Amino acid sequence: MPAIHIVPEDVRQRAAIHAATCQEWMTRLGSLKGQVESMLNDELVLPQASPAIRDAYEQFTGSLTQAIHGLENFGEAFTSIAKGAEDFDTQVANNFNKK
């Protein structure tokens, strides 16, 4: 069985990177979505194609949003693992200190 080694602070730092990256990507995605909306309203106005493009882009950004939030969920899971390891360590220490 492999050894278990967890450095909670390092895990938290990497989890924070996931959260920051999620925010950055959501901001960029929002900016791109706004640019596409502007383009479809002002520069690429086609009676049939523009609404179809708008709908397809909306579905596309929805899928990306879910994927980006999945990245955030991994960061939260990593943070939970670090906390669980610390709690376990504290519990074991407390059990031995009682005796």
SULHULIN-V737196 format. One record per residue. N is the residue number from 1. RES is the residue in one small letter. NEAR is the number of other C-alpha atoms within 8 Angstrom. Layout:
N:RES:NEAR ; N:RES:NEAR
This chain:
1:m:2 ; 2:p:3 ; 3:a:4 ; 4:i:4 ; 5:h:4 ; 6:i:7 ; 7:v:7 ; 8:p:10 ; 9:e:7 ; 10:d:7 ; 11:v:12 ; 12:r:11 ; 13:q:8 ; 14:r:9 ; 15:a:13 ; 16:a:9 ; 17:i:9 ; 18:h:12 ; 19:a:11 ; 20:a:8 ; 21:t:8 ; 22:c:12 ; 23:q:8 ; 24:e:8 ; 25:w:9 ; 26:m:10 ; 27:t:8 ; 28:r:8 ; 29:l:9 ; 30:g:8 ; 31:s:8 ; 32:l:8 ; 33:k:9 ; 34:g:8 ; 35:q:8 ; 36:v:8 ; 37:e:9 ; 38:s:9 ; 39:m:10 ; 40:l:11 ; 41:n:8 ; 42:d:7 ; 43:e:7 ; 44:l:8 ; 45:v:9 ; 46:l:6 ; 47:p:6 ; 48:q:6 ; 49:a:7 ; 50:s:11 ; 51:p:8 ; 52:a:8 ; 53:i:8 ; 54:r:10 ; 55:d:8 ; 56:a:8 ; 57:y:8 ; 58:e:8 ; 59:q:8 ; 60:f:8 ; 61:t:10 ; 62:g:8 ; 63:s:8 ; 64:l:8 ; 65:t:9 ; 66:q:8 ; 67:a:8 ; 68:i:11 ; 69:h:9 ; 70:g:8 ; 71:l:11 ; 72:e:11 ; 73:n:8 ; 74:f:10 ; 75:g:14 ; 76:e:9 ; 77:a:8 ; 78:f:11 ; 79:t:11 ; 80:s:8 ; 81:i:8 ; 82:a:14 ; 83:k:9 ; 84:g:8 ; 85:a:10 ; 86:e:9 ; 87:d:8 ; 88:f:8 ; 89:d:8 ; 90:t:8 ; 91:q:8 ; 92:v:8 ; 93:a:8 ; 94:n:8 ; 95:n:8 ; 96:f:7 ; 97:n:6 ; 98:k:5 ; 99:k:4
